[in-house]
């Protein structure tokens, strides 16, 4: 049995960390002997690592056939006497004009989580083998029943759109709120819940102020109080609270301009909630089911106030802004389908079946095939 060293961010308490932990769990379903070593790049560290992961951290070997590094590409390191595989996510259309390009080409192979990123890297001229390994998902959570969130004042007849994630420019939440207010009359039984991930206890005031300013710009009603009220939740919810939200709401919306993968959207599908997403996102190009509502988008230069990676987030590179008008129509289509209970039930069952392809076993089988070549 060959040894594999996995180096990743699996101890971080964020989406990258959870994805890294899921990849590590999928590796334990392969035919290889796995050693795990954590990377620490933030102060948000999960102290409650499962016991089987701790065992992997202590499973040290003298030689590793393959080393898989799950991190940003500028942190890739070419280690001696091992096959170096880089696993990373990217939200822009190119890495060609950045330091990432040379760093990637120094590796023996690259894994990405969707076909969209693979095509972009091939267009850039990356010369090493590129393989698509979708993000694995822990399916066990979907078998449990969670209490609904009663503090949102949601009625049984309400159709609830929802979003979970950061409140940053790339996520394009303004487009979602705009489409919601423009498409639905305040008297319709439709709601929008925003779960904003932020550690600042006062951050909800910024979100509310931005919403008030947007309503003034929209000028759809004579008074701000006439607009449909949004449910805005700010904080770092526990996994239990996130699962409660999925079982409380109806349809997840991912309006991001650039998105490699979206763990909350995939979890939503696992709970049987259809998803609306940007057609040019990693999710939109990877999930094939017709029950994923895909919204048209258009390519634009990246112009952003606070770029997390300035050499990538600049106007030399592109991402894809969602069409607000098509988002409106798509949200309406989802709501109309919901009113036809039988049709909505079929969509719910279909998205739940789709996510089964992301189980630890399924992704482990894909990894076995790739590494055997």
C-alpha positions as CSV (number, residue, x, y, z in Angstrom):
1,X,0.0,0.0,0.0
2,X,1.5,3.3,-1.1
3,X,1.7,6.3,1.3
4,X,0.0,9.6,0.6
5,X,0.7,12.8,2.6
6,X,-2.2,15.3,2.6
7,X,-1.2,18.8,3.6
8,X,-4.2,21.2,3.9
9,X,-6.3,23.7,5.8
10,X,-8.6,21.2,7.3
11,X,-8.3,22.7,10.8
12,X,-9.6,26.1,9.7
13,X,-13.1,27.2,10.6
14,X,-14.3,28.4,7.2
15,X,-15.5,27.0,3.9
16,X,-12.0,26.2,2.7
17,X,-11.3,24.4,6.0
18,X,-14.5,22.3,5.7
19,X,-13.8,21.5,2.1
20,X,-10.2,20.5,3.0
21,X,-11.6,18.2,5.8
22,X,-14.0,16.6,3.3
23,X,-11.2,15.9,0.8
24,X,-9.2,14.3,3.6
25,X,-12.1,12.2,4.6
26,X,-12.6,11.1,0.9
27,X,-8.9,10.1,0.9
28,X,-9.5,7.7,3.7
29,X,-11.9,5.9,1.4
30,X,-9.1,5.1,-1.1
31,X,-6.7,2.2,-1.2
32,X,-3.8,4.3,0.1
33,X,-2.3,4.8,3.5
34,X,-2.9,8.4,4.5
35,X,-0.9,10.9,6.6
36,X,-2.4,14.3,7.4
37,X,-0.5,17.5,8.3
38,X,-2.4,20.8,8.9
39,X,-1.6,24.2,7.4
40,X,-2.4,27.3,9.6
41,X,-3.0,30.6,7.7
42,X,-5.7,32.1,10.0
43,X,-6.5,32.5,13.7
44,X,-9.8,30.6,13.3
45,X,-8.7,27.1,14.2
46,X,-11.0,24.2,15.0
47,X,-9.8,22.6,18.2
48,X,-12.3,19.7,17.9
49,X,-10.8,17.6,15.2
50,X,-12.4,14.1,14.9
51,X,-10.4,11.3,16.5
52,X,-9.7,9.6,13.2
53,X,-8.1,12.8,11.8
54,X,-5.8,13.0,14.8
55,X,-4.8,9.4,14.1
56,X,-3.9,10.4,10.6
57,X,-1.8,13.3,11.9
58,X,0.3,10.8,13.9
59,X,0.6,8.2,11.1
60,X,4.0,9.4,10.0
61,X,6.0,7.5,7.3
62,X,9.5,7.6,6.0
63,X,8.5,8.0,2.3
64,X,5.4,9.2,0.5
65,X,4.5,8.2,-3.0
66,X,2.4,11.3,-3.4
67,X,2.0,14.6,-1.6
68,X,-1.3,16.5,-2.0
69,X,-1.2,20.1,-1.1
70,X,-4.5,21.8,-0.6
71,X,-3.9,25.5,-0.3
72,X,-3.5,28.7,-2.4
73,X,-1.3,28.1,-5.4
74,X,1.4,30.6,-4.3
75,X,1.9,28.4,-1.3
76,X,2.7,25.3,-3.3
77,X,6.0,23.7,-2.5
78,X,7.9,21.2,-4.6
79,X,9.0,18.5,-2.2
80,X,11.8,16.0,-3.1
81,X,11.3,12.3,-3.8
82,X,7.5,12.5,-4.0
83,X,4.9,13.2,-6.7
84,X,3.6,16.7,-5.9
85,X,-0.1,17.4,-6.5
86,X,-1.6,20.8,-6.0
87,X,-5.3,21.1,-5.1
88,X,-6.7,24.6,-5.1
89,X,-9.8,26.8,-5.8
90,X,-9.8,29.9,-7.9
91,X,-12.6,32.5,-8.6
92,X,-11.1,34.4,-11.5
93,X,-10.9,33.3,-15.2
94,X,-7.1,33.3,-15.4
95,X,-3.8,32.9,-13.5
96,X,-1.6,33.6,-16.4
97,X,-0.4,37.1,-15.4
98,X,0.2,36.1,-11.7
99,X,2.9,34.3,-9.8
100,X,0.5,31.4,-9.6
101,X,1.2,30.4,-13.2
102,X,4.8,29.4,-12.7
103,X,4.1,28.0,-9.3
104,X,1.4,25.7,-10.7
105,X,3.6,24.5,-13.6
106,X,6.3,23.4,-11.2
107,X,4.0,20.8,-9.7
108,X,3.6,17.3,-11.1
109,X,-0.2,17.6,-11.4
110,X,-3.1,19.8,-10.4
111,X,-6.5,19.0,-9.1
112,X,-9.4,21.4,-9.3
113,X,-13.0,20.9,-8.3
114,X,-14.9,21.8,-11.5
115,X,-14.6,21.7,-15.3
116,X,-14.8,25.5,-15.5
117,X,-11.4,25.9,-13.7
118,X,-9.8,23.1,-15.7
119,X,-10.7,24.8,-19.0
120,X,-9.4,28.2,-17.7
121,X,-6.1,26.6,-16.7
122,X,-5.8,24.9,-20.0
123,X,-6.5,28.2,-21.8
124,X,-3.8,29.8,-19.7
125,X,-1.3,27.3,-21.1
126,X,-0.7,25.2,-17.9
127,X,1.2,22.2,-19.2
128,X,1.0,19.7,-16.4
129,X,-1.9,17.2,-16.1
130,X,-5.1,18.8,-14.7
131,X,-7.8,16.6,-13.1
132,X,-11.2,17.4,-11.8
133,X,-11.9,16.1,-8.3
134,X,-15.3,17.4,-7.1
135,X,-15.7,18.6,-3.5
136,X,-16.8,15.7,-1.4
137,X,-19.7,16.0,1.0
138,X,-20.6,14.4,4.3
139,X,-23.9,12.8,3.5
140,X,-24.6,11.8,7.1
141,X,-25.9,15.2,8.1
142,X,-28.8,14.9,5.6
143,X,-30.3,11.9,7.4
144,X,-30.9,13.9,10.5
145,X,-34.0,15.9,11.2
146,X,-33.4,19.4,12.6
147,X,-35.8,21.8,14.3
148,X,-36.9,24.7,12.1
149,X,-35.9,28.2,13.0
150,X,-39.0,29.7,14.6
151,X,-37.5,33.2,15.2
152,X,-37.7,34.1,11.5
153,X,-41.5,34.4,11.6
154,X,-41.9,32.3,8.5
155,X,-45.4,31.0,7.8
156,X,-46.1,27.5,6.4
157,X,-47.3,28.9,3.1
158,X,-44.2,31.1,2.6
159,X,-41.6,30.3,-0.1
160,X,-38.2,31.2,1.3
161,X,-35.2,32.1,-0.8
162,X,-32.0,32.2,1.2
163,X,-28.3,32.9,1.0
164,X,-25.4,31.8,3.3
165,X,-22.0,33.3,3.0
166,X,-19.8,36.4,3.3
167,X,-20.9,39.9,2.6
168,X,-18.3,40.9,0.1
169,X,-18.4,42.4,-3.4
170,X,-17.6,39.1,-5.1
171,X,-20.7,37.5,-3.6
172,X,-22.9,40.1,-5.4
173,X,-25.7,40.1,-2.7
174,X,-26.9,43.4,-4.0
175,X,-28.0,41.7,-7.2
176,X,-30.0,39.1,-5.2
177,X,-31.8,41.8,-3.1
178,X,-32.5,43.9,-6.2
179,X,-34.0,40.9,-8.1
180,X,-36.1,40.0,-5.1
181,X,-37.6,43.4,-4.6
182,X,-38.1,44.0,-8.4
183,X,-39.8,40.7,-9.0
184,X,-42.1,40.1,-6.0
185,X,-44.9,42.3,-4.7
186,X,-44.8,42.8,-0.9
187,X,-48.2,40.9,-0.6
188,X,-46.8,37.7,-2.2
189,X,-45.9,34.8,0.3
190,X,-42.2,35.0,-0.6
191,X,-39.4,35.7,1.8
192,X,-35.6,36.3,1.6
193,X,-33.2,35.2,4.4
194,X,-29.6,36.4,4.4
195,X,-27.2,34.5,6.7
196,X,-24.1,36.7,6.7
197,X,-20.9,35.2,8.0
198,X,-19.1,37.8,10.0
199,X,-17.5,38.0,13.4
200,X,-18.3,41.7,14.1
201,X,-21.5,41.8,16.3
202,X,-22.4,45.3,14.9
203,X,-22.0,44.3,11.2
204,X,-25.7,43.8,10.8
205,X,-26.1,47.6,11.0
206,X,-24.0,47.9,7.8
207,X,-26.1,45.4,6.0
208,X,-29.3,47.2,7.1
209,X,-27.9,50.6,6.1
210,X,-26.9,49.2,2.6
211,X,-30.4,47.8,2.2
212,X,-32.0,51.1,3.1
213,X,-29.8,52.9,0.6
214,X,-30.7,50.3,-2.1
215,X,-34.4,50.8,-1.5
216,X,-34.0,54.5,-2.1
217,X,-32.2,53.8,-5.3
218,X,-34.8,51.4,-6.5
219,X,-37.7,53.8,-6.0
220,X,-40.2,50.9,-6.3
221,X,-42.4,52.2,-3.4
222,X,-43.2,55.6,-2.0
223,X,-42.0,54.6,1.5
224,X,-39.2,52.3,2.6
225,X,-41.6,50.6,5.0
226,X,-43.6,49.3,2.0
227,X,-40.8,47.0,0.8
228,X,-40.8,43.4,1.8
229,X,-38.8,43.0,5.0
230,X,-35.7,40.8,4.8
231,X,-34.5,38.4,7.4
232,X,-30.9,39.4,8.1
233,X,-28.8,37.2,10.4
234,X,-25.2,38.1,11.1
235,X,-22.6,35.9,12.9
236,X,-20.8,32.6,12.7
237,X,-23.6,29.9,12.9
238,X,-22.8,26.4,14.1
239,X,-23.3,23.5,11.7
240,X,-26.4,22.6,13.6
241,X,-27.8,26.2,13.0
242,X,-26.9,26.0,9.3
243,X,-28.7,22.7,9.0
244,X,-31.7,24.2,10.7
245,X,-31.7,27.0,8.2
246,X,-31.6,24.6,5.3
247,X,-34.6,22.8,6.6
248,X,-36.5,26.0,7.3
249,X,-36.0,27.5,3.8
250,X,-37.0,26.5,0.3
251,X,-34.5,27.6,-2.4
252,X,-30.9,28.6,-2.1
253,X,-29.6,31.4,-4.2
254,X,-25.9,31.8,-5.2
255,X,-25.5,35.2,-7.1
256,X,-21.7,35.3,-6.9
257,X,-19.7,36.8,-9.7
258,X,-16.8,34.3,-9.1
259,X,-17.3,31.0,-7.3
260,X,-15.2,27.9,-7.4
261,X,-17.6,25.9,-5.4
262,X,-20.3,26.7,-2.9
263,X,-20.6,24.4,0.1
264,X,-23.9,25.9,1.4
265,X,-25.4,25.4,-2.1
266,X,-24.3,21.8,-2.2
267,X,-25.6,21.2,1.4
268,X,-28.9,22.8,0.3
269,X,-29.2,20.2,-2.4
270,X,-28.5,17.5,0.1
271,X,-31.4,18.7,2.1
272,X,-33.6,18.7,-1.0
273,X,-33.6,22.4,-1.6
274,X,-33.3,23.4,-5.3
275,X,-30.5,25.9,-6.0
276,X,-30.4,29.1,-8.2
277,X,-26.8,29.8,-9.3
278,X,-24.7,31.7,-11.8
279,X,-24.4,29.6,-15.0
280,X,-20.7,30.5,-15.3
281,X,-19.8,29.4,-11.8
282,X,-18.0,26.2,-10.8
283,X,-21.3,24.9,-9.5
284,X,-23.2,25.9,-12.7
285,X,-20.7,24.2,-15.0
286,X,-20.3,21.0,-12.9
287,X,-23.7,20.0,-11.7
288,X,-25.6,18.6,-14.7
289,X,-29.1,18.2,-13.3
290,X,-31.8,20.2,-15.0
291,X,-33.2,20.9,-11.5
292,X,-30.4,23.4,-10.9
293,X,-31.8,26.8,-11.9
294,X,-28.9,28.4,-13.9
295,X,-28.9,32.2,-14.4
296,X,-27.3,33.8,-17.4
297,X,-24.2,36.0,-16.8
298,X,-21.8,38.2,-18.7
299,X,-18.0,38.5,-18.5
300,X,-16.7,41.7,-16.9
301,X,-13.2,42.9,-15.7
302,X,-12.7,42.5,-12.0
303,X,-13.0,45.8,-10.3
304,X,-13.0,45.5,-6.6
305,X,-12.4,47.8,-3.6
306,X,-10.5,45.3,-1.3
307,X,-8.9,42.5,-3.3
308,X,-7.9,39.6,-1.2
309,X,-5.3,38.6,-3.8
310,X,-4.3,41.8,-5.8
311,X,-2.3,39.9,-8.4
312,X,-5.5,38.0,-9.4
313,X,-8.3,40.4,-8.5
314,X,-7.6,43.1,-11.0
315,X,-9.0,44.3,-14.3
316,X,-6.6,42.1,-16.3
317,X,-8.7,39.2,-15.2
318,X,-12.5,38.5,-15.6
319,X,-15.4,37.1,-13.7
320,X,-19.0,36.8,-14.5
321,X,-21.7,39.2,-13.2
322,X,-25.1,37.6,-13.0
323,X,-28.0,39.1,-15.1
324,X,-30.4,40.6,-12.6
325,X,-33.3,40.4,-15.0
326,X,-32.7,36.7,-15.6
327,X,-32.3,36.2,-11.9
328,X,-35.7,37.8,-11.4
329,X,-37.3,35.5,-14.0
330,X,-35.5,32.5,-12.5
331,X,-36.7,33.3,-9.0
332,X,-40.2,33.6,-10.3
333,X,-39.9,30.3,-12.1
334,X,-38.8,28.6,-8.9
335,X,-41.7,30.1,-7.0
336,X,-44.2,29.1,-9.7
337,X,-42.8,25.5,-9.6
338,X,-43.2,25.5,-5.8
339,X,-46.9,26.3,-6.2
340,X,-47.2,23.1,-8.3
341,X,-46.4,20.8,-5.3
342,X,-45.8,17.7,-7.4
343,X,-43.4,19.4,-9.7
344,X,-41.4,20.9,-6.8
345,X,-41.3,17.5,-5.1
346,X,-39.7,16.0,-8.2
347,X,-37.0,18.8,-8.2
348,X,-36.3,18.2,-4.5
349,X,-35.8,14.4,-5.1
350,X,-33.6,15.0,-8.1
351,X,-31.2,17.4,-6.4
352,X,-30.9,15.0,-3.5
353,X,-29.9,12.2,-5.8
354,X,-27.4,14.5,-7.6
355,X,-25.5,15.2,-4.4
356,X,-25.0,11.5,-3.8
357,X,-22.3,11.6,-6.5
358,X,-20.2,13.7,-4.0
359,X,-20.1,11.1,-1.2
360,X,-16.7,10.2,0.3
361,X,-16.9,6.8,-1.3
362,X,-17.6,8.2,-4.8
363,X,-14.9,10.8,-4.7
364,X,-12.5,8.3,-3.1
365,X,-13.1,6.0,-6.1
366,X,-12.3,8.9,-8.5
367,X,-9.1,9.6,-6.6
368,X,-8.1,6.0,-6.8
369,X,-8.5,6.0,-10.6
370,X,-6.6,9.2,-11.0
371,X,-3.6,8.1,-8.9
372,X,-3.4,4.7,-10.6
373,X,-2.7,6.2,-14.0
